[in-house]
Amino acid sequence: MTAGAIASNFDTARPTVSKHLQILTECELLRQEQQGREIYYHFNPNKMKEIAEFIEPFRKMWDTKFNKLEEVMKNYKKE
């Protein structure tokens, strides 16, 4: 999709969407393809998998912490 086509799906200014696209491109989650005057953005699912694998240990840690917090809050309500 082009930046304009992507931006049309959001209630935000096009420069804001362009900035996000720039960041996602720098992170290699998107790749750009120039076709004439238009730039098309393509999703890179392989990079998403890499990021998901990196985040997984942190997700487990936060799940554990939130579960402990939930238990504390349940016990607090009982008192």
Number of C-alpha atoms within 10 A of each C-alpha: 14 14 16 15 11 15 18 12 8 10 8 10 10 16 12 11 18 15 11 12 20 15 13 16 17 11 13 16 20 20 17 17 13 10 8 6 6 13 15 17 19 14 15 14 12 11 14 15 12 11 13 12 11 11 11 11 11 11 12 11 10 12 12 12 12 12 11 12 12 12 11 11 11 11 10 9 7 6 5
